[in-house]
Amino acid sequence: MSLHDDAEIKRLIEKHWGRVRSTTSAEKKQQIERLAALLKQDSGDLMHGQLLFKKNCGVCHTLFGEGGRTGPKLTGYERTNLKFLLPAIVDPSAAIREEFTNFLVLTNDGRTVTGLIDKQDPRTVTIRLVNNETTLINRDDIEVLKALDVSIMPEGLMKKLSDQETQDLLAYLISNAPK
C-alpha cells in the first residue's frame, strides 16, 4: 500500500501502522537469519534469559508484568512469530507505531531532548526518556519539536551478547513464562 504515490493513503498507513520503511538492509537481513539459526540450535535457558531481558530490554519494555513503559508492552505481542519479532529487534526503525514516535526537542536555551511525547497540552510537552523518566518542557521554551524517523530503541542490542546469551534471551522472549 505504501508504494502508492497518494498522500491520503500514506497518511492513513502512518495513522494505523506508524512509520514503515519498505526495505531492510542486507546486513540486517543477515543478522535476522543469524538469530533465527541460533534459536533452532538450542532451546536456551529461560531463567538466564529473564535476567538478560531485565538488563537489556526491560528498561523500556514490559513483559509478563515487569519492565519499563517507554517501549511497547510485549506480553500480548505475537512473540512466537519470528518473521515479526526478529526484524523488530534487529531493525527497530523499520516500523514505528505512532505512539512510539521518537521526538527531538530543541529548547531556546540550547538543550536537546529526545524521547516519546508522554503528555501534552497547549502550554507544555512532557517527554518520556529512554530511562522512563519524564521531562516537562514549556512550549514557550521550545524552538524545535520534530518527529524523528529513527526508533527510540537503539540498533545493535543483540551484537553485544554471546551466542548463548542471545539464545537465552530469545528463548525467554518467545516463552509463555508465568506472570
C-alpha positions as CSV (number, residue, x, y, z in Angstrom):
1,M,0.0,0.0,0.0
2,S,2.8,2.4,0.8
3,L,4.1,2.2,-2.8
4,H,1.0,4.2,-3.9
5,D,2.0,7.8,-4.5
6,D,-1.1,9.1,-2.7
7,A,-0.7,11.4,0.3
8,E,-4.0,10.3,1.8
9,I,-3.1,6.6,1.6
10,K,0.3,7.3,3.2
11,R,-1.4,9.4,5.9
12,L,-3.8,6.5,6.7
13,I,-0.9,4.0,6.7
14,E,1.0,6.1,9.2
15,K,-2.1,6.7,11.3
16,H,-2.9,2.9,11.6
17,W,0.5,1.3,11.4
18,G,3.0,4.0,12.2
19,R,6.0,4.8,10.1
20,V,7.0,1.9,7.9
21,R,10.2,1.6,5.8
22,S,9.9,-0.6,2.8
23,T,13.4,-2.2,2.9
24,T,15.8,-3.7,5.3
25,S,19.5,-3.7,4.5
26,A,21.3,-6.9,3.5
27,E,23.4,-6.7,6.7
28,K,20.3,-6.6,8.9
29,K,18.7,-9.4,7.0
30,Q,21.8,-11.5,7.7
31,Q,21.5,-10.6,11.4
32,I,17.9,-11.7,11.4
33,E,18.9,-15.0,9.7
34,R,21.6,-15.5,12.3
35,L,19.2,-15.0,15.2
36,A,16.7,-17.5,13.6
37,A,19.5,-20.0,13.2
38,L,20.6,-19.6,16.9
39,L,17.0,-20.3,18.0
40,K,17.0,-23.5,16.1
41,Q,20.3,-24.7,17.7
42,D,19.3,-24.6,21.3
43,S,16.2,-24.0,23.4
44,G,18.0,-21.6,25.7
45,D,17.9,-21.0,29.5
46,L,14.7,-19.2,30.4
47,M,16.0,-18.1,33.8
48,H,19.1,-16.6,32.3
49,G,17.0,-15.1,29.5
50,Q,14.8,-13.4,32.1
51,L,17.8,-11.8,33.7
52,L,19.1,-10.7,30.2
53,F,15.7,-9.3,29.4
54,K,15.6,-7.2,32.6
55,K,19.1,-5.8,31.9
56,N,18.8,-5.2,28.1
57,C,15.1,-4.9,27.3
58,G,13.2,-4.4,30.5
59,V,14.3,-0.8,30.9
60,C,11.9,0.1,28.2
61,H,9.6,-2.9,27.6
62,T,7.2,-4.7,29.8
63,L,7.0,-8.5,29.6
64,F,4.9,-10.6,32.0
65,G,4.1,-7.6,34.1
66,E,7.7,-6.5,34.6
67,G,9.7,-3.7,32.9
68,G,9.5,-0.1,31.7
69,R,7.0,1.9,29.9
70,T,8.9,3.6,27.2
71,G,8.6,0.9,24.6
72,P,5.6,-1.3,23.7
73,K,4.3,-3.9,26.2
74,L,5.5,-7.2,24.8
75,T,3.3,-9.7,26.7
76,G,0.4,-9.6,24.2
77,Y,2.6,-9.4,21.1
78,E,2.9,-12.2,18.6
79,R,6.4,-13.1,20.0
80,T,6.5,-16.6,18.6
81,N,6.1,-15.2,15.1
82,L,9.8,-14.8,14.3
83,K,9.1,-13.0,11.0
84,F,7.7,-10.2,13.2
85,L,9.9,-10.4,16.3
86,L,13.4,-10.7,14.8
87,P,13.1,-7.8,12.4
88,A,11.6,-5.6,15.2
89,I,14.7,-6.4,17.3
90,V,17.3,-6.0,14.6
91,D,15.8,-3.1,12.6
92,P,13.6,-1.2,15.1
93,S,13.3,1.8,12.9
94,A,11.7,-0.2,10.0
95,A,8.2,0.1,11.5
96,I,7.4,2.6,14.3
97,R,3.9,2.8,15.7
98,E,2.6,6.3,16.0
99,E,2.5,6.2,19.8
100,F,6.2,5.3,19.9
101,T,7.4,8.0,17.6
102,N,10.7,9.4,18.8
103,F,10.7,13.2,19.0
104,L,13.6,15.7,19.1
105,V,13.1,18.9,21.2
106,L,15.5,21.8,20.9
107,T,14.9,24.5,23.5
108,N,15.6,28.2,23.3
109,D,18.4,27.8,25.9
110,G,20.2,25.2,23.8
111,R,19.0,21.9,25.5
112,T,18.4,18.9,23.3
113,V,15.9,16.3,24.5
114,T,14.8,13.2,22.6
115,G,12.1,10.7,23.6
116,L,8.4,10.0,23.3
117,I,5.6,12.5,23.9
118,D,4.1,11.3,27.1
119,K,1.6,14.1,27.6
120,Q,1.0,17.5,26.0
121,D,-1.3,20.4,26.4
122,P,-1.4,23.9,24.9
123,R,1.3,25.1,27.4
124,T,3.6,22.1,28.0
125,V,5.0,18.9,26.5
126,T,6.2,16.0,28.6
127,I,8.8,13.8,27.0
128,R,9.4,10.3,28.3
129,L,13.1,9.5,28.0
130,V,14.7,6.0,27.4
131,N,15.2,5.5,31.1
132,N,11.4,6.0,31.7
133,E,12.0,9.4,33.4
134,T,10.0,12.3,32.1
135,T,10.9,15.9,31.3
136,L,8.3,18.7,31.3
137,I,9.1,21.5,28.9
138,N,7.1,24.7,28.5
139,R,6.0,25.2,24.8
140,D,7.3,28.8,25.0
141,D,10.8,27.3,25.6
142,I,10.7,25.1,22.6
143,E,12.5,26.2,19.5
144,V,12.0,22.9,17.5
145,L,9.7,19.9,18.2
146,K,10.2,17.4,15.4
147,A,9.2,13.7,14.9
148,L,12.2,11.5,14.0
149,D,12.3,8.6,11.6
150,V,14.6,6.7,14.0
151,S,13.2,4.5,16.7
152,I,13.9,5.3,20.3
153,M,15.1,1.6,20.5
154,P,18.7,1.5,19.6
155,E,20.0,-0.8,16.9
156,G,22.7,-3.4,17.6
157,L,21.4,-4.5,21.0
158,M,22.0,-8.2,20.2
159,K,25.5,-7.7,18.9
160,K,26.9,-7.3,22.4
161,L,25.5,-10.7,23.5
162,S,27.3,-14.0,23.1
163,D,25.5,-16.7,21.1
164,Q,24.4,-18.4,24.3
165,E,23.1,-15.2,25.8
166,T,21.3,-14.5,22.6
167,Q,19.7,-18.0,22.7
168,D,18.7,-17.5,26.3
169,L,17.2,-14.0,25.8
170,L,15.3,-15.1,22.7
171,A,14.0,-18.2,24.4
172,Y,12.6,-16.1,27.2
173,L,11.1,-13.6,24.8
174,I,9.2,-16.3,22.9
175,S,8.2,-18.2,26.0
176,N,4.9,-18.3,27.9
177,A,6.7,-17.7,31.2
178,P,4.3,-17.3,34.2
179,K,3.3,-13.8,35.1
